[in-house]
Amino acid sequence: MKFVPERLEVAVGDRITWTNRDFVPHSVTAKERGIESGDLTQGKSWTWVARKPGEIQYICRLHPVMRGMLVVK
Amino acid sequence: MNRKFVFAIALIAPALAFAQGKPTDPQIAHIVVTANQIDIDAGKLAKSHSKNKEVQAFAQQMITDHTAVNKQAGALAKKLGVKPEDNDTSKALKKGAEENVANLKKLKGAQFDKAYVDHEVTYHQQVLDAIDKVLVPSAQNAELKGLIEKVRPAIQTHLDHAKHVQADLGKK
């Protein structure tokens, strides 16, 4: 299981939507940035708006070995 | 701008003593369901016995994910009109699971955590081997084969997670 793509570059103001294409629940979580999608079941989406530049490493809280990187420019 | 991330796929199957010969599709369906149920049961035991938060979180993940796979497998079997058929591999899996549970029930605290997680590492490695060497090559129905292939990344993730927990327990 993984985030696809695992690394994504976006600009400040972009809206990023994660969609769970898997049949087990996942989350988008970066505690220190206050990012928490909650549990996303199959087919559910969650959108987050990038407000500040920076590199954000996030995980799936349910499967902490799933890691993604968001670069906000 | 709207960018889409997707979570790639997930989930399951069995272990150990794979009987001689290729299993049939009804037997594969039974093996998949059995292998999932075994890990759900082990997860429930770990959730009630362990006091370690990391172990508990891992156990909950096993319960959630393997339950989701079995739901998917059950729906597919129904759709295809496949009636899961008991077989030697399923029986061997159940026997191994009973022995594991009997062993775990004798243990407490850190000893329980270690034994549970060690077994999860071994079990998921065996399941991966079974997927690659037996289940996928044997499955005749394309949708059944597809389900098993979709499950594989989750098993890999579970294995990686179990190894991570195992390493953390080793530090204590």
gemmi code that builds the backbone of each chain (N, CA, C; Angstrom):
import gemmi

chains = {
    "A": [
        ("MET", (0.848, -1.185, 0.000), (0.000, 0.000, 0.000), (0.887, 1.239, 0.000)),
        ("LYS", (0.510, 2.214, -0.778), (1.302, 3.439, -0.766), (0.498, 4.621, -1.286)),
        ("PHE", (1.052, 5.797, -1.038), (0.479, 7.007, -1.608), (1.015, 7.145, -3.022)),
        ("VAL", (0.147, 7.469, -3.938), (0.542, 7.619, -5.336), (0.113, 8.988, -5.844)),
        ("PRO", (1.036, 9.865, -6.223), (2.485, 9.692, -6.107), (2.933, 9.867, -4.664)),
        ("GLU", (4.104, 9.324, -4.362), (4.582, 9.428, -2.980), (5.114, 10.824, -2.681)),
        ("ARG", (5.540, 11.536, -3.732), (6.025, 12.904, -3.549), (5.288, 13.801, -4.534)),
        ("LEU", (4.805, 14.950, -4.028), (4.070, 15.844, -4.909), (4.451, 17.284, -4.617)),
        ("GLU", (4.716, 18.040, -5.678), (5.014, 19.465, -5.506), (3.779, 20.262, -5.884)),
        ("VAL", (3.439, 21.196, -5.007), (2.276, 22.048, -5.274), (2.654, 23.500, -4.975)),
        ("ALA", (1.783, 24.409, -5.348), (2.014, 25.826, -5.058), (1.104, 26.265, -3.911)),
        ("VAL", (1.504, 27.325, -3.227), (0.652, 27.873, -2.173), (-0.717, 28.194, -2.785)),
        ("GLY", (-1.768, 27.815, -2.097), (-3.120, 28.057, -2.605), (-3.727, 26.862, -3.308)),
        ("ASP", (-2.894, 25.869, -3.665), (-3.431, 24.672, -4.334), (-4.300, 23.862, -3.383)),
        ("ARG", (-5.300, 23.262, -3.982), (-6.134, 22.320, -3.218), (-5.671, 20.917, -3.585)),
        ("ILE", (-5.405, 20.116, -2.569), (-4.947, 18.746, -2.828), (-6.010, 17.779, -2.318)),
        ("THR", (-6.400, 16.872, -3.187), (-7.415, 15.896, -2.790), (-6.828, 14.491, -2.810)),
        ("TRP", (-6.991, 13.797, -1.700), (-6.585, 12.396, -1.609), (-7.832, 11.528, -1.728)),
        ("THR", (-7.742, 10.500, -2.540), (-8.864, 9.575, -2.677), (-8.406, 8.161, -2.344)),
        ("ASN", (-9.159, 7.482, -1.506), (-8.788, 6.117, -1.136), (-9.293, 5.126, -2.176)),
        ("ARG", (-8.373, 4.597, -2.969), (-8.732, 3.622, -4.005), (-8.566, 2.192, -3.486)),
        ("ASP", (-8.306, 2.073, -2.223), (-8.069, 0.769, -1.616), (-9.347, 0.308, -0.928)),
        ("PHE", (-9.405, -0.979, -0.551), (-10.621, -1.389, 0.142), (-10.456, -1.454, 1.649)),
        ("VAL", (-9.313, -1.044, 2.148), (-9.174, -0.874, 3.597), (-9.072, 0.623, 3.889)),
        ("PRO", (-9.448, 1.055, 5.093), (-9.399, 2.485, 5.419), (-7.960, 3.008, 5.499)),
        ("HIS", (-7.800, 4.272, 5.154), (-6.506, 4.944, 5.283), (-6.740, 6.362, 5.795)),
        ("SER", (-5.627, 7.026, 6.174), (-5.733, 8.436, 6.569), (-4.576, 9.212, 5.969)),
        ("VAL", (-4.724, 10.527, 5.987), (-3.626, 11.428, 5.648), (-3.351, 12.195, 6.940)),
        ("THR", (-2.150, 11.983, 7.498), (-1.877, 12.518, 8.828), (-0.473, 13.124, 8.918)),
        ("ALA", (-0.403, 14.351, 9.378), (0.888, 14.982, 9.705), (0.632, 15.787, 10.983)),
        ("LYS", (0.839, 15.121, 12.111), (0.473, 15.697, 13.400), (0.996, 17.104, 13.629)),
        ("GLU", (2.297, 17.277, 13.361), (2.928, 18.564, 13.684), (2.377, 19.717, 12.842)),
        ("ARG", (1.753, 19.356, 11.702), (1.150, 20.394, 10.860), (-0.365, 20.469, 11.053)),
        ("GLY", (-0.856, 19.673, 11.980), (-2.292, 19.682, 12.237), (-3.114, 19.085, 11.102)),
        ("ILE", (-2.462, 18.253, 10.291), (-3.179, 17.627, 9.178), (-3.733, 16.273, 9.623)),
        ("GLU", (-5.031, 16.124, 9.514), (-5.651, 14.849, 9.893), (-6.950, 14.681, 9.105)),
        ("SER", (-6.932, 13.736, 8.193), (-8.107, 13.536, 7.342), (-9.218, 12.768, 8.045)),
        ("GLY", (-8.866, 12.091, 9.147), (-9.797, 11.123, 9.710), (-9.707, 9.852, 8.880)),
        ("ASP", (-10.434, 8.822, 9.269), (-10.368, 7.569, 8.520), (-11.154, 7.698, 7.222)),
        ("LEU", (-10.477, 7.419, 6.115), (-11.130, 7.469, 4.802), (-11.403, 6.041, 4.346)),
        ("THR", (-12.666, 5.702, 4.219), (-12.985, 4.356, 3.740), (-12.899, 4.336, 2.214)),
        ("GLN", (-13.112, 3.170, 1.649), (-12.985, 2.976, 0.201), (-13.775, 4.028, -0.585)),
        ("GLY", (-13.088, 4.680, -1.495), (-13.752, 5.638, -2.379), (-13.910, 7.043, -1.812)),
        ("LYS", (-13.611, 7.208, -0.518), (-13.784, 8.527, 0.101), (-12.593, 9.440, -0.203)),
        ("SER", (-12.884, 10.735, -0.316), (-11.844, 11.718, -0.605), (-11.743, 12.738, 0.522)),
        ("TRP", (-10.602, 13.405, 0.573), (-10.387, 14.456, 1.560), (-9.501, 15.524, 0.912)),
        ("THR", (-9.869, 16.766, 1.111), (-9.144, 17.853, 0.452), (-8.514, 18.786, 1.479)),
        ("TRP", (-7.313, 19.235, 1.155), (-6.576, 20.118, 2.043), (-5.971, 21.233, 1.187)),
        ("VAL", (-5.980, 22.442, 1.724), (-5.437, 23.574, 0.974), (-4.067, 23.961, 1.539)),
        ("ALA", (-3.075, 24.054, 0.653), (-1.709, 24.422, 1.059), (-1.650, 25.940, 1.268)),
        ("ARG", (-1.435, 26.359, 2.513), (-1.433, 27.799, 2.822), (-0.034, 28.391, 2.943)),
        ("LYS", (0.924, 27.531, 3.328), (2.281, 28.026, 3.581), (3.301, 27.160, 2.862)),
        ("PRO", (4.397, 27.765, 2.403), (5.440, 26.954, 1.764), (6.110, 26.039, 2.795)),
        ("GLY", (6.670, 24.968, 2.303), (7.393, 24.062, 3.194), (7.285, 22.620, 2.733)),
        ("GLU", (8.043, 21.755, 3.411), (7.990, 20.329, 3.093), (7.219, 19.622, 4.188)),
        ("ILE", (6.226, 18.880, 3.775), (5.376, 18.194, 4.742), (5.475, 16.696, 4.529)),
        ("GLN", (5.991, 16.037, 5.571), (6.023, 14.585, 5.495), (4.768, 14.071, 6.182)),
        ("TYR", (4.032, 13.237, 5.521), (2.815, 12.723, 6.132), (2.775, 11.202, 6.058)),
        ("ILE", (1.900, 10.633, 6.859), (1.780, 9.180, 6.907), (0.294, 8.791, 6.849)),
        ("CYS", (0.071, 7.491, 6.747), (-1.266, 6.967, 7.020), (-1.212, 6.567, 8.491)),
        ("ARG", (-2.059, 7.163, 9.307), (-2.051, 6.876, 10.747), (-2.335, 5.399, 11.020)),
        ("LEU", (-3.113, 4.779, 10.140), (-3.477, 3.380, 10.333), (-2.374, 2.423, 9.875)),
        ("HIS", (-1.578, 2.893, 8.919), (-0.474, 2.087, 8.389), (0.764, 2.977, 8.360)),
        ("PRO", (1.415, 3.148, 9.519), (2.479, 4.164, 9.613), (3.673, 3.930, 8.679)),
        ("VAL", (3.747, 2.751, 8.068), (4.841, 2.559, 7.110), (4.512, 3.185, 5.751)),
        ("MET", (3.273, 3.645, 5.580), (2.914, 4.383, 4.360), (3.308, 5.838, 4.561)),
        ("ARG", (4.197, 6.341, 3.695), (4.671, 7.713, 3.862), (4.547, 8.497, 2.566)),
        ("GLY", (4.236, 9.771, 2.714), (4.164, 10.629, 1.542), (4.843, 11.952, 1.828)),
        ("MET", (5.206, 12.652, 0.780), (5.854, 13.948, 0.942), (5.145, 14.975, 0.050)),
        ("LEU", (4.827, 16.097, 0.687), (4.177, 17.177, -0.029), (5.121, 18.379, 0.028)),
        ("VAL", (5.485, 18.884, -1.119), (6.360, 20.062, -1.141), (5.540, 21.241, -1.613)),
        ("VAL", (5.351, 22.229, -0.709), (4.566, 23.411, -1.057), (5.527, 24.534, -1.398)),
        ("LYS", (5.436, 25.035, -2.632), (6.398, 26.057, -3.077), (5.757, 27.433, -3.137)),
    ],
    "B": [
        ("MET", (-6.406, 24.532, -8.432), (-5.945, 23.274, -9.024), (-6.373, 22.111, -8.148)),
        ("ASN", (-6.704, 21.072, -8.792), (-7.182, 19.928, -8.029), (-6.330, 18.715, -8.376)),
        ("ARG", (-5.521, 18.341, -7.420), (-4.657, 17.199, -7.712), (-5.144, 15.967, -6.986)),
        ("LYS", (-4.971, 14.878, -7.633), (-5.492, 13.646, -7.019), (-4.357, 12.730, -6.602)),
        ("PHE", (-4.461, 12.290, -5.357), (-3.577, 11.230, -4.891), (-4.413, 9.983, -4.837)),
        ("VAL", (-3.840, 8.891, -5.068), (-4.599, 7.670, -4.816), (-3.814, 6.785, -3.870)),
        ("PHE", (-4.524, 6.038, -3.125), (-3.896, 5.020, -2.302), (-3.881, 3.782, -3.168)),
        ("ALA", (-2.755, 3.204, -3.310), (-2.763, 1.951, -4.038), (-3.338, 0.889, -3.130)),
        ("ILE", (-3.514, -0.153, -3.771), (-4.262, -1.282, -3.218), (-3.745, -2.025, -1.983)),
        ("ALA", (-4.557, -2.903, -1.540), (-4.227, -3.785, -0.431), (-4.673, -5.267, -0.442)),
        ("LEU", (-4.534, -6.085, 0.115), (-4.737, -7.301, 0.989), (-4.617, -8.850, 1.043)),
        ("ILE", (-4.945, -9.881, 1.312), (-4.523, -11.135, 2.028), (-4.375, -12.595, 1.499)),
        ("ALA", (-4.019, -13.429, 2.279), (-4.022, -14.882, 2.085), (-3.257, -15.695, 3.145)),
        ("PRO", (-2.813, -16.898, 2.847), (-2.436, -17.860, 3.894), (-0.952, -18.166, 4.076)),
        ("ALA", (-0.693, -19.277, 4.678), (0.689, -19.573, 5.022), (1.032, -21.047, 4.948)),
        ("LEU", (2.156, -21.327, 5.507), (2.583, -22.688, 5.840), (2.314, -23.786, 4.846)),
        ("ALA", (2.302, -24.938, 5.407), (2.186, -26.190, 4.704), (1.196, -26.189, 3.554)),
        ("PHE", (1.674, -25.818, 2.399), (0.782, -25.887, 1.263), (0.759, -27.294, 0.704)),
        ("ALA", (-0.434, -27.815, 0.652), (-0.592, -29.203, 0.222), (-0.096, -29.369, -1.204)),
        ("GLN", (0.134, -30.617, -1.548), (0.619, -30.917, -2.895), (-0.450, -30.547, -3.912)),
        ("GLY", (-0.010, -30.220, -5.074), (-0.957, -29.946, -6.155), (-1.536, -28.556, -6.069)),
        ("LYS", (-2.120, -28.122, -7.163), (-2.699, -26.781, -7.200), (-4.094, -26.781, -6.601)),
        ("PRO", (-4.354, -25.809, -5.720), (-5.722, -25.736, -5.200), (-6.669, -25.240, -6.295)),
        ("THR", (-7.925, -25.660, -6.187), (-8.955, -25.198, -7.128), (-9.454, -23.829, -6.660)),
        ("ASP", (-10.240, -23.158, -7.471), (-10.760, -21.842, -7.081), (-11.602, -21.895, -5.800)),
        ("PRO", (-12.524, -22.872, -5.669), (-13.273, -22.943, -4.402), (-12.347, -23.151, -3.194)),
        ("GLN", (-11.269, -23.903, -3.408), (-10.311, -24.121, -2.317), (-9.519, -22.841, -2.028)),
        ("ILE", (-9.145, -22.129, -3.075), (-8.420, -20.866, -2.895), (-9.283, -19.885, -2.108)),
        ("ALA", (-10.569, -19.823, -2.463), (-11.481, -18.915, -1.748), (-11.515, -19.273, -0.259)),
        ("HIS", (-11.528, -20.565, 0.025), (-11.555, -21.019, 1.421), (-10.247, -20.658, 2.126)),
        ("ILE", (-9.151, -20.834, 1.438), (-7.836, -20.521, 2.012), (-7.745, -19.032, 2.341)),
        ("VAL", (-8.209, -18.194, 1.417), (-8.154, -16.743, 1.618), (-8.957, -16.341, 2.860)),
        ("VAL", (-10.187, -16.847, 2.934), (-11.054, -16.498, 4.065), (-10.452, -17.016, 5.382)),
        ("THR", (-9.944, -18.230, 5.352), (-9.352, -18.824, 6.560), (-8.136, -18.025, 7.020)),
        ("ALA", (-7.276, -17.698, 6.077), (-6.050, -16.971, 6.423), (-6.365, -15.604, 7.019)),
        ("ASN", (-7.382, -14.950, 6.478), (-7.800, -13.655, 7.028), (-8.355, -13.798, 8.428)),
        ("GLN", (-9.243, -14.792, 8.582), (-9.902, -14.972, 9.878), (-8.885, -15.273, 10.973)),
        ("ILE", (-7.873, -16.036, 10.634), (-6.828, -16.380, 11.596), (-6.157, -15.114, 12.129)),
        ("ASP", (-5.886, -14.198, 11.230), (-5.179, -12.993, 11.670), (-6.108, -12.026, 12.404)),
        ("ILE", (-7.400, -12.064, 12.075), (-8.381, -11.267, 12.820), (-8.444, -11.794, 14.262)),
        ("ASP", (-8.509, -13.101, 14.396), (-8.606, -13.708, 15.731), (-7.352, -13.415, 16.560)),
        ("ALA", (-6.196, -13.530, 15.931), (-4.947, -13.240, 16.647), (-4.923, -11.772, 17.068)),
        ("GLY", (-5.419, -10.900, 16.188), (-5.466, -9.467, 16.491), (-6.367, -9.173, 17.676)),
        ("LYS", (-7.499, -9.858, 17.724), (-8.430, -9.652, 18.848), (-7.792, -10.098, 20.160)),
        ("LEU", (-7.086, -11.214, 20.104), (-6.403, -11.708, 21.306), (-5.358, -10.679, 21.757)),
        ("ALA", (-4.597, -10.162, 20.798), (-3.541, -9.192, 21.134), (-4.139, -7.903, 21.691)),
        ("LYS", (-5.256, -7.494, 21.134), (-5.877, -6.256, 21.637), (-6.325, -6.400, 23.084)),
        ("SER", (-6.793, -7.555, 23.436), (-7.266, -7.734, 24.806), (-6.129, -8.083, 25.770)),
        ("HIS", (-5.036, -8.641, 25.265), (-3.948, -9.064, 26.158), (-2.811, -8.060, 26.292)),
        ("SER", (-2.523, -7.333, 25.212), (-1.349, -6.463, 25.240), (-1.649, -5.123, 25.902)),
        ("LYS", (-0.631, -4.583, 26.586), (-0.778, -3.247, 27.169), (0.086, -2.239, 26.416)),
        ("ASN", (0.753, -2.744, 25.392), (1.643, -1.898, 24.598), (0.825, -1.205, 23.484)),
        ("LYS", (0.884, 0.124, 23.468), (0.054, 0.881, 22.514), (0.377, 0.570, 21.059)),
        ("GLU", (1.663, 0.418, 20.768), (2.078, 0.145, 19.390), (1.567, -1.232, 18.946)),
        ("VAL", (1.645, -2.195, 19.845), (1.155, -3.543, 19.542), (-0.364, -3.510, 19.377)),
        ("GLN", (-1.024, -2.770, 20.232), (-2.482, -2.667, 20.135), (-2.918, -2.021, 18.819)),
        ("ALA", (-2.199, -0.973, 18.418), (-2.537, -0.292, 17.162), (-2.322, -1.236, 15.976)),
        ("PHE", (-1.232, -1.993, 16.024), (-0.966, -2.956, 14.957), (-2.076, -4.012, 14.914)),
        ("ALA", (-2.451, -4.512, 16.087), (-3.497, -5.540, 16.172), (-4.814, -5.006, 15.599)),
        ("GLN", (-5.127, -3.757, 15.913), (-6.369, -3.165, 15.397), (-6.320, -3.048, 13.876)),
        ("GLN", (-5.133, -2.706, 13.362), (-4.978, -2.604, 11.910), (-5.228, -3.962, 11.255)),
        ("MET", (-4.718, -5.030, 11.892), (-4.928, -6.377, 11.345), (-6.421, -6.718, 11.326)),
        ("ILE", (-7.112, -6.366, 12.415), (-8.550, -6.658, 12.493), (-9.297, -5.898, 11.387)),
        ("THR", (-9.011, -4.609, 11.280), (-9.705, -3.764, 10.291), (-9.431, -4.222, 8.855)),
        ("ASP", (-8.161, -4.402, 8.538), (-7.801, -4.706, 7.147), (-8.250, -6.102, 6.727)),
        ("HIS", (-8.005, -7.073, 7.577), (-8.361, -8.441, 7.191), (-9.880, -8.631, 7.154)),
        ("THR", (-10.580, -7.860, 7.982), (-12.047, -7.900, 7.918), (-12.512, -7.327, 6.571)),
        ("ALA", (-11.886, -6.239, 6.150), (-12.229, -5.620, 4.861), (-11.961, -6.587, 3.708)),
        ("VAL", (-10.861, -7.315, 3.785), (-10.544, -8.266, 2.715), (-11.562, -9.384, 2.670)),
        ("ASN", (-11.917, -9.881, 3.836), (-12.878, -10.986, 3.851), (-14.241, -10.555, 3.329)),
        ("LYS", (-14.587, -9.317, 3.604), (-15.846, -8.790, 3.088), (-15.796, -8.795, 1.551)),
        ("GLN", (-14.668, -8.332, 1.038), (-14.460, -8.283, -0.417), (-14.462, -9.693, -1.011)),
        ("ALA", (-13.767, -10.606, -0.331), (-13.670, -11.992, -0.814), (-15.047, -12.659, -0.792)),
        ("GLY", (-15.807, -12.404, 0.271), (-17.145, -12.992, 0.384), (-18.050, -12.492, -0.725)),
        ("ALA", (-17.969, -11.192, -1.008), (-18.799, -10.597, -2.055), (-18.430, -11.172, -3.422)),
        ("LEU", (-17.140, -11.364, -3.642), (-16.700, -11.903, -4.936), (-17.142, -13.359, -5.097)),
        ("ALA", (-16.984, -14.140, -4.025), (-17.383, -15.553, -4.088), (-18.870, -15.661, -4.418)),
        ("LYS", (-19.656, -14.772, -3.789), (-21.088, -14.786, -4.026), (-21.387, -14.437, -5.487)),
        ("LYS", (-20.719, -13.388, -5.961), (-20.919, -12.938, -7.334), (-20.566, -14.034, -8.343)),
        ("LEU", (-19.470, -14.722, -8.054), (-19.006, -15.748, -8.988), (-19.708, -17.088, -8.789)),
        ("GLY", (-20.478, -17.177, -7.718), (-21.138, -18.448, -7.429), (-20.157, -19.518, -6.982)),
        ("VAL", (-19.053, -19.084, -6.373), (-18.046, -20.030, -5.880), (-18.341, -20.354, -4.414)),
        ("LYS", (-18.444, -21.638, -4.114), (-18.691, -22.031, -2.736), (-17.354, -22.476, -2.142)),
        ("PRO", (-16.834, -21.683, -1.172), (-15.534, -22.033, -0.591), (-15.514, -23.478, -0.088)),
        ("GLU", (-14.439, -24.169, -0.418), (-14.363, -25.597, -0.092), (-13.174, -25.874, 0.816)),
        ("ASP", (-13.441, -26.494, 1.937), (-12.382, -26.803, 2.899), (-11.348, -27.716, 2.238)),
        ("ASN", (-10.130, -27.635, 2.718), (-9.055, -28.395, 2.079), (-7.877, -28.530, 3.050)),
        ("ASP", (-6.873, -29.290, 2.642), (-5.747, -29.570, 3.542), (-4.977, -28.320, 3.939)),
        ("THR", (-4.862, -27.370, 3.007), (-4.130, -26.142, 3.336), (-4.875, -25.331, 4.396)),
        ("SER", (-6.195, -25.202, 4.222), (-7.002, -24.490, 5.215), (-6.887, -25.176, 6.578)),
        ("LYS", (-6.923, -26.497, 6.558), (-6.830, -27.260, 7.816), (-5.468, -27.032, 8.484)),
        ("ALA", (-4.414, -27.015, 7.665), (-3.071, -26.793, 8.216), (-2.960, -25.383, 8.791)),
        ("LEU", (-3.571, -24.431, 8.104), (-3.558, -23.049, 8.591), (-4.259, -22.955, 9.943)),
        ("LYS", (-5.409, -23.600, 10.036), (-6.178, -23.557, 11.290), (-5.415, -24.219, 12.425)),
        ("LYS", (-4.780, -25.325, 12.123), (-4.015, -26.042, 13.151), (-2.872, -25.150, 13.644)),
        ("GLY", (-2.177, -24.513, 12.720), (-1.080, -23.619, 13.091), (-1.581, -22.457, 13.936)),
        ("ALA", (-2.756, -21.953, 13.589), (-3.333, -20.825, 14.317), (-3.719, -21.229, 15.734)),
        ("GLU", (-4.276, -22.429, 15.871), (-4.663, -22.915, 17.205), (-3.434, -23.055, 18.092)),
        ("GLU", (-2.354, -23.549, 17.511), (-1.116, -23.716, 18.287), (-0.563, -22.352, 18.701)),
        ("ASN", (-0.643, -21.400, 17.777), (-0.146, -20.051, 18.090), (-0.950, -19.417, 19.225)),
        ("VAL", (-2.269, -19.521, 19.135), (-3.133, -18.930, 20.158), (-2.891, -19.611, 21.516)),
        ("ALA", (-2.769, -20.953, 21.496), (-2.523, -21.688, 22.748), (-1.219, -21.223, 23.381)),
        ("ASN", (-0.222, -21.019, 22.554), (1.078, -20.546, 23.051), (0.969, -19.120, 23.601)),
        ("LEU", (0.288, -18.256, 22.853), (0.170, -16.847, 23.277), (-0.585, -16.716, 24.598)),
        ("LYS", (-1.577, -17.550, 24.768), (-2.402, -17.449, 25.985), (-1.616, -17.770, 27.257)),
        ("LYS", (-0.487, -18.444, 27.086), (0.346, -18.770, 28.259), (1.236, -17.599, 28.643)),
        ("LEU", (1.332, -16.597, 27.755), (2.303, -15.516, 27.965), (1.649, -14.218, 28.433)),
        ("LYS", (2.504, -13.374, 29.036), (2.011, -12.076, 29.513), (3.010, -10.971, 29.194)),
        ("GLY", (2.511, -9.739, 29.212), (3.377, -8.561, 29.102), (4.293, -8.582, 27.896)),
        ("ALA", (5.579, -8.259, 28.128), (6.534, -8.140, 27.037), (6.724, -9.458, 26.303)),
        ("GLN", (6.598, -10.557, 27.038), (6.767, -11.875, 26.399), (5.637, -12.135, 25.402)),
        ("PHE", (4.438, -11.752, 25.807), (3.289, -11.901, 24.905), (3.502, -11.037, 23.660)),
        ("ASP", (3.851, -9.771, 23.881), (4.028, -8.834, 22.759), (5.034, -9.376, 21.750)),
        ("LYS", (6.152, -9.839, 22.264), (7.213, -10.332, 21.384), (6.731, -11.559, 20.598)),
        ("ALA", (6.109, -12.486, 21.299), (5.652, -13.718, 20.625), (4.595, -13.401, 19.568)),
        ("TYR", (3.677, -12.502, 19.896), (2.630, -12.135, 18.935), (3.240, -11.485, 17.694)),
        ("VAL", (4.084, -10.500, 17.926), (4.650, -9.753, 16.791), (5.606, -10.628, 15.970)),
        ("ASP", (6.402, -11.444, 16.636), (7.296, -12.358, 15.902), (6.477, -13.263, 14.982)),
        ("HIS", (5.386, -13.756, 15.523), (4.550, -14.653, 14.722), (3.901, -13.915, 13.551)),
        ("GLU", (3.511, -12.666, 13.782), (2.905, -11.862, 12.705), (3.896, -11.643, 11.564)),
        ("VAL", (5.162, -11.433, 11.919), (6.197, -11.254, 10.886), (6.294, -12.533, 10.053)),
        ("THR", (6.420, -13.653, 10.736), (6.549, -14.938, 10.042), (5.312, -15.231, 9.198)),
        ("TYR", (4.155, -15.008, 9.798), (2.888, -15.323, 9.131), (2.724, -14.526, 7.845)),
        ("HIS", (2.976, -13.212, 7.928), (2.795, -12.391, 6.726), (3.822, -12.717, 5.642)),
        ("GLN", (5.019, -13.119, 6.063), (6.013, -13.540, 5.071), (5.526, -14.810, 4.371)),
        ("GLN", (4.952, -15.710, 5.158), (4.442, -16.960, 4.574), (3.271, -16.693, 3.646)),
        ("VAL", (2.450, -15.747, 4.036), (1.298, -15.406, 3.201), (1.766, -14.832, 1.864)),
        ("LEU", (2.760, -13.965, 1.926), (3.305, -13.388, 0.685), (3.839, -14.489, -0.226)),
        ("ASP", (4.581, -15.426, 0.373), (5.128, -16.542, -0.416), (4.000, -17.356, -1.041)),
        ("ALA", (2.954, -17.566, -0.229), (1.825, -18.367, -0.718), (1.116, -17.657, -1.876)),
        ("ILE", (0.978, -16.347, -1.747), (0.341, -15.578, -2.830), (1.131, -15.747, -4.120)),
        ("ASP", (2.438, -15.559, -4.011), (3.289, -15.564, -5.203), (3.469, -16.949, -5.818)),
        ("LYS", (3.612, -17.953, -4.936), (3.978, -19.280, -5.447), (2.793, -20.205, -5.668)),
        ("VAL", (1.713, -19.972, -4.945), (0.590, -20.920, -5.034), (-0.711, -20.265, -5.500)),
        ("LEU", (-1.133, -19.239, -4.781), (-2.484, -18.737, -5.023), (-2.650, -18.055, -6.377)),
        ("VAL", (-1.777, -17.100, -6.671), (-1.909, -16.393, -7.953), (-1.683, -17.345, -9.138)),
        ("PRO", (-0.619, -18.180, -9.098), (-0.432, -19.092, -10.233), (-1.555, -20.121, -10.382)),
        ("SER", (-2.240, -20.442, -9.288), (-3.268, -21.492, -9.363), (-4.655, -20.967, -9.712)),
        ("ALA", (-4.931, -19.731, -9.345), (-6.292, -19.210, -9.539), (-6.668, -19.214, -11.023)),
        ("GLN", (-7.822, -19.772, -11.315), (-8.283, -19.847, -12.702), (-9.130, -18.639, -13.085)),
        ("ASN", (-10.013, -18.250, -12.174), (-10.901, -17.123, -12.467), (-10.120, -15.806, -12.387)),
        ("ALA", (-10.279, -14.960, -13.393), (-9.499, -13.724, -13.468), (-9.811, -12.769, -12.309)),
        ("GLU", (-11.076, -12.734, -11.915), (-11.445, -11.822, -10.810), (-10.894, -12.303, -9.471)),
        ("LEU", (-10.882, -13.611, -9.283), (-10.312, -14.175, -8.052), (-8.805, -13.899, -8.013)),
        ("LYS", (-8.169, -14.123, -9.135), (-6.734, -13.833, -9.247), (-6.488, -12.346, -8.982)),
        ("GLY", (-7.349, -11.511, -9.549), (-7.218, -10.063, -9.379), (-7.366, -9.631, -7.925)),
        ("LEU", (-8.293, -10.269, -7.234), (-8.494, -9.944, -5.817), (-7.227, -10.270, -5.026)),
        ("ILE", (-6.663, -11.412, -5.284), (-5.461, -11.821, -4.549), (-4.314, -10.856, -4.861)),
        ("GLU", (-4.220, -10.457, -6.113), (-3.158, -9.510, -6.485), (-3.376, -8.150, -5.822)),
        ("LYS", (-4.649, -7.776, -5.654), (-4.969, -6.497, -5.001), (-4.645, -6.526, -3.505)),
        ("VAL", (-4.714, -7.697, -2.958), (-4.478, -7.890, -1.528), (-2.979, -7.874, -1.192)),
        ("ARG", (-2.173, -8.265, -2.158), (-0.748, -8.433, -1.897), (-0.043, -7.211, -1.290)),
        ("PRO", (-0.278, -5.997, -1.819), (0.423, -4.833, -1.235), (0.089, -4.620, 0.244)),
        ("ALA", (-1.115, -4.979, 0.652), (-1.468, -4.815, 2.070), (-0.680, -5.795, 2.930)),
        ("ILE", (-0.512, -6.998, 2.413), (0.261, -7.994, 3.166), (1.700, -7.512, 3.308)),
        ("GLN", (2.215, -6.935, 2.222), (3.575, -6.388, 2.274), (3.657, -5.261, 3.315)),
        ("THR", (2.640, -4.399, 3.325), (2.617, -3.301, 4.294), (2.516, -3.842, 5.721)),
        ("HIS", (1.684, -4.844, 5.913), (1.561, -5.457, 7.245), (2.903, -6.044, 7.689)),
        ("LEU", (3.580, -6.686, 6.743), (4.887, -7.282, 7.068), (5.873, -6.183, 7.476)),
        ("ASP", (5.916, -5.112, 6.710), (6.821, -3.999, 7.027), (6.483, -3.405, 8.393)),
        ("HIS", (5.191, -3.236, 8.645), (4.732, -2.671, 9.924), (5.102, -3.606, 11.081)),
        ("ALA", (4.873, -4.899, 10.885), (5.186, -5.879, 11.936), (6.680, -5.864, 12.252)),
        ("LYS", (7.497, -5.756, 11.207), (8.958, -5.712, 11.416), (9.357, -4.462, 12.182)),
        ("HIS", (8.674, -3.366, 11.890), (8.932, -2.102, 12.574), (8.610, -2.230, 14.068)),
        ("VAL", (7.459, -2.808, 14.360), (7.057, -3.001, 15.766), (8.040, -3.961, 16.442)),
        ("GLN", (8.431, -4.998, 15.711), (9.374, -5.980, 16.239), (10.692, -5.297, 16.629)),
        ("ALA", (11.159, -4.397, 15.775), (12.411, -3.670, 16.052), (12.245, -2.770, 17.276)),
        ("ASP", (11.099, -2.104, 17.382), (10.841, -1.236, 18.540), (10.794, -2.036, 19.835)),
        ("LEU", (10.183, -3.202, 19.785), (10.106, -4.038, 20.989), (11.503, -4.494, 21.404)),
        ("GLY", (12.345, -4.727, 20.398), (13.716, -5.177, 20.668), (14.560, -4.135, 21.368)),
        ("LYS", (14.160, -2.865, 21.246), (14.941, -1.772, 21.853), (14.681, -1.641, 23.346)),
        ("LYS", (13.527, -2.235, 23.768), (13.133, -2.017, 25.165), (13.864, -2.956, 26.110)),
    ],
}
model = gemmi.Model(1)
for chain_id, residues in chains.items():
    chain = gemmi.Chain(chain_id)
    for i, (resn, *xyz) in enumerate(residues, 1):
        res = gemmi.Residue()
        res.name, res.seqid = resn, gemmi.SeqId(i, " ")
        for name, pos in zip(("N", "CA", "C"), xyz):
            atom = gemmi.Atom()
            atom.name, atom.element = name, gemmi.Element(name[0])
            atom.pos, atom.b_iso = gemmi.Position(*pos), 0.0
            res.add_atom(atom)
        chain.add_residue(res)
    model.add_chain(chain)
structure = gemmi.Structure()
structure.add_model(model)
structure.setup_entities()
